[in-house]
Amino acid sequence: MPSNVSLTFCGGVSEVGGNQIFFEDKGYGVKLFLDFGINMVQYANNFEKYEEPTSPEQLTRSYLLPKQSKLPIKNLYSKYFIFNQEEMNYLQKVNECKGKTDPPTDIDGILISHPHRDHYYGIGLVNRNIPIYTGVVTQRIILAYSKASRSVMSNFYEGIKWKLYRTGDIIDIKELKIFPIHVDHSIPAAYGFIIDSSEGLIIYSGDFRMHGPLSNMTQDLIDKAKSLIQLKQKNGEERSNVIDNYPNKIRALICEGTQINRGAIESEQSVGNEVIKLMDKNVYDYYLVKYNRLDWDRFRNFENIAKRYDWKYIITEKDAYFYHLLNDKAIYDTMRDPNILLDDNIYVLLYTYERYPWQTQIREIFEQENKLWRCIDHNDLKEFSNFFLFITHIYRDLLKSLPRGLMGAFISSDIDPYSEEHLDNTKTIRHDLEKEGIPSYRIHASGHAKPHDIVSFIEQINPLNLIPIHTEHPEFFKILFRNYDMTIHLPERYESIIFD
């Protein structure tokens, strides 16, 4: 008898990023998407810089988002909540949406593993009757990013049905149970999922690593999978021949493999150690540092080093707004440190004028806390020394404001050379800074698991079926695990994988 469960991969196939996995369990009558992202490299190949799409069709015809016609679903995209920024402004669209209800859909939900745009980009375009399941902090980051970014179609979340979870929760959809488990990644609020399907346990790793400061969280996913297997054995569950014949096996593992073919021995601790070595040379008076704004571990690492040496740590007011939203109501210590308001070595570089509501909000917060003395402008920067300055790009006012007569360096601590977060502009920054006599260093630890850790992860989970995703080298899995007692499936776009 064929399996009731099928997996159709619409994105993330032989590419890094853009995960869109359609999961169907006919036994429970459930249809879901695991992530709903976009491949940012392919996006850049289809749209000019700063160009924004205005309809889902512009993305689906380029295979950037799922094509409804290729899936057994109806009404995937919204009829009333698509924001065309070229026709009206944000508030006008909000008013236009009042009282509107999208047509019925047969999709039971979209699960977002973590708040990188290559995993959630498309959720603002979907039918508002589809629940969007995210971690509590995942949603906070998505909304913070939206509020501090341009008002465009992909940032329009009006009317979304958010369903929030934390580790330890169980997501119930009809008879299907899903266990979200936090994992270590280069961003907070990253999760893997254990899906208790009608044909056994299926694991979706999301993006993970095992060399970060919270590697124990990735181990939690492995341990939870083992405990569920043991529980099923104890309860004697026999819902199918597969479960009966393989009671100690995970039915399938969907595993990210960004760095399956090459890696390095590195860690967040090693990043800190290398920066400290550089600081101890006592050559430079300031550092410009670049990393992904969402990389909280990297922010904490650099800021703690600045504090250790009694240096200032300067961020822009957009960063301050974003990080304050993450500090606010944080229940984990890792999200309370650094604290934008309490850490007095953190300075905020203001733009020349207020233009957006979030600017007014963060300035008022600093004023209420009597912390305006830590808000500086570009002229103040000229007089500073002994500081780190977080940058994402180089602009004229910044170059003019760097202190003359002092020695500075640039530390690139951003994305992997073959990673997914966005198109890297480090080469441009490095080239611009060379003209100013500012040398560059690369000190980095990846947000993705290394080959040895992927092997360990898969060995511990020990699935019957292994499906590599989020990798440009899926065929490498087939060679690497050729002597293992598991079936390796290499997904093809829109070809369903069904387990016999």
Summary of the structure (lengths in Angstrom):
residues: 500
radius of gyration: 23.5
end to end distance: 7.4
largest distance: 76.7
contacts: 1656
relative contact order: 0.14
helix: 33%
strand: 20%
